[in-house]
Amino acid sequence: MSHGLNLAQLEAVNHLGGPCLVLAGAGSGKTRVITHKIGRLINAGLAADRIAAITFTNKAAAEMRERAKQLVGRDAKKVLICTFHALGVRLLREDGAALGLKKNFSILDTDDITSMLKDCGGTTDANTARGWQWAISALKSAGLNSGQALAQAKDENERVTATIMARYEERLTAYQSVDFDDLISLPLKLLTEHLNVRERWQKKMGHVLVDEYQDTNATQYELLKLLVGERARFTAVGDDDQSIYGWRGATLDNLKRLPQDFPELKVIKLEQNYRSTSAILRAANNVIGPNPKLFPKTLWSDLGEGEPVRVVDADNEEHEAERAVARIQSLRTVSPHKEFRDFAILYRANHMARSFEQSLRRAQIPYKVSGGQSFFDKAEIRDLCAWLRLLVNNDDDPAFLRSATTPKRGIGHTTLQGLGNFATQYKLSLFESLFSNSLGATLPARAVATLHEFGRAVNDLEYRARHTVGHEAARAFLTEWLKDIAYEKHLYDSEDNEKVAAARWTNVVEFCDWVAGRCGGQIEDEAGVQTETERKTLLEVVQTIALLSTLSEREKDQNVVTLSTLHASKGLEWPHVMLVGVNEGLLPFKMDEESNRDASAESLAQRLQEERRLMYVGITRAQRTLAVSWLKRRKKGRESVPGMASRFIKEMALDENTVKEDPREKLRALRAEFAQRATEQAAIKAAEAP
């Protein structure tokens, strides 16, 4: 079971008795440790269904699930492997009644929240509403409700935010809905205020493993403490050097608090890196060196010295993109077996991708931009998800409004406004108000009849979805439903461009196939092999859709160059990485005096430390080669301004002799060399000819 683990990994896997912190440096095999520890716990007699492994993304959870399955077999299915938010959903579905939540509560998406906050704040400006959304999210992540936020407000802006938050909380309660932050804060409230619920969940959680622990916020830490209780059977796996999400509430204070809150904490460092060469790791260790250390560690590797890290200066953005493309072509010329998927171009901000996209297209090199629009962000998918959410929770007013008007069915703004006023007056959801005997006194008979027709359609769909089991039945149900609401016609009617409408309809078909597939039953893979998976009702599957943000589990590994922000690259790796735009003002981002006039020295120091960790994350994505480029002149708004190499390049402490590489010259030399060889071979053949 523990074959192939090094001594530090073995120590982490075998420590079962109490709290354990595994400081897992980049590429040190943390997922391997977690999955082997799951196996070790099961072998030690702990029931698989009493083990929970919690991470931050659906993709990471899926990977962990697959690795656990390979290691421990059938028992892996019983282990709760999920994200923090999915765990929150489970807690609230099972015990949310104690907080007044129905089992079929809705999880609001970003559009719904923005729309609701516009209403709460009396504005039509989406940017203003999104600003409130960020502020409210930060308050919830810090464990504050609107009353506490108001009491702590320092200025008028904070008081306004707290007031809007109070109205927002009222709407969420009335609509039987939660947002993503509530999936952590409400379970915390549940376990804090209800002793019987807390004791039952602590008994369920025989051992909790937390991946990417450095990314937890204050609320998640408190939730973890309540789940593990005094027995403190948990393993936190993380790396303080890779904490790059301070802007969304993650705090290194959680690492500082662990030894204080759990004096018996066992700290184990994983310092052997299995990903990168020594040259790359030396640059990474040098960059992160100036940051203060909670738990000092130094990464090392036995993969050899490898290629030196290259630093490339570029005249401007276009020149930098050309040099990146030339480097890809050069490396592939030297080693033709290298594939496009072996290369990644990483940058600080999304807008920096444009010049690289243009240059790659000119060179006819296929690429993908990681972190682009999510499949679930497409309007047509949001439309269908609104319908499905309404089946699960009839009190979901945002879903009701979208479903009732998409496609159009004769329910206009005036009717909905009258229905909304009626619902507010009698403290009902919009759906509940449909069937009230008093509604006829507020709306014309024709409007009431149209609403009744819609309500009956939803009830009928809900009943059928509850009794639709398996992927074949689900596919038939979804196909018939789309015909009934004439959704394909709606798409073509609403688009001037037929190709765009066809592409949107393809997305709809793809979405329905994916939903049906999750209903289980006999599934056939690409090789034609039949596999029996757990059968679920369509309604059960629909309940989980709001938590999913991508179709990553069905995406195939495409042979393309990856363009990605540094934040989105975390957890990934490539043989060849180009870290671009490494300039002062970009990485680190806006650390100049003008941008930080009102910031405290402590705040500036913390920001610089996080930017340095971001550089460290970028460097440690590389397995075999790393090139770092900076701009002599860069765009700032509409102007071109002089650029300065980032301080982080100097901190890498590279050999000065390696920094003047020009991949275009190298590529020209290689082509000339190949041409010379071809000429020589042709001359030899000519001389040998009879």
VENRA-V789114 format. One record per pair of residues at least 24 apart in sequence whose C-alpha atoms are under 6 Angstrom apart, sorted by sequence separation. I is the first residue (numbers start at 1). J is the second residue. If there is no record, write none. Layout:
# VENRA-V789114
[[I;J] [I;J]]
This chain:
# VENRA-V789114
[[13;37] [213;237] [214;238] [202;227] [209;234] [212;237] [213;238] [57;83] [202;228] [207;233] [208;234] [209;235] [210;236] [211;237] [212;238] [214;240] [277;303] [278;304] [279;305] [54;81] [56;83] [207;234] [209;236] [210;237] [272;299] [273;300] [277;304] [278;305] [51;79] [52;80] [53;81] [54;82] [55;83] [271;299] [272;300] [273;301] [277;305] [49;78] [52;81] [54;83] [214;243] [272;301] [277;306] [279;308] [48;78] [49;79] [54;84] [48;79] [217;249] [35;68] [39;72] [217;250] [216;250] [217;251] [395;429] [188;223] [215;250] [321;356] [318;355] [394;431] [475;516] [474;516] [121;164] [120;164] [471;516] [577;622] [471;517] [576;622] [120;167] [575;622] [583;630] [471;519] [573;621] [574;622] [575;623] [576;624] [578;626] [580;628] [582;630] [470;519] [471;520] [574;623] [575;624] [576;625] [577;626] [578;627] [579;628] [580;629] [581;630] [470;520] [578;628] [470;521] [566;618] [584;644] [583;644] [583;645] [584;646] [583;646] [582;646] [470;535] [469;536] [469;537] [468;537] [107;177] [468;538] [105;176] [106;177] [107;178] [108;179] [391;462] [466;537] [105;177] [107;179] [465;538] [466;539] [465;539] [142;218] [143;219] [141;219] [407;490] [88;183] [88;184] [85;183] [88;187] [50;204] [50;205] [51;206] [53;208] [50;206] [51;207] [52;208] [53;209] [54;210] [55;211] [53;210] [376;549] [375;550] [374;550] [367;560] [370;563] [366;560] [367;561] [368;562] [369;563] [370;564] [367;562] [369;564] [19;232] [18;232] [19;233] [21;235] [24;238] [25;239] [18;233] [19;234] [20;235] [21;236] [22;237] [23;238] [24;239] [21;237] [23;239] [349;565] [344;561] [348;565] [341;559] [343;561] [344;562] [345;563] [346;564] [347;565] [348;566] [340;559] [341;560] [344;563] [346;565] [347;566] [175;395] [340;560] [341;561] [346;566] [175;396] [340;561] [175;397] [342;574] [342;575] [343;576] [344;577] [345;578] [346;579] [347;580] [342;576] [343;577] [28;270] [28;272] [20;265] [25;270] [28;273] [19;265] [20;266] [21;267] [22;268] [23;269] [24;270] [25;271] [27;273] [28;274] [22;269] [23;270] [27;274] [27;275] [104;392] [105;393] [104;393] [316;631] [311;627] [313;629] [315;631] [309;626] [310;627] [311;628] [312;629] [313;630] [314;631] [315;632] [316;633] [291;609] [309;627] [311;629] [313;631] [314;632] [316;634] [284;616] [284;619] [327;663] [326;663] [330;667] [326;664] [276;623] [275;623] [311;659] [310;659] [287;651] [287;652] [244;610] [286;652] [283;652] [244;614] [242;613] [241;613] [107;546]]
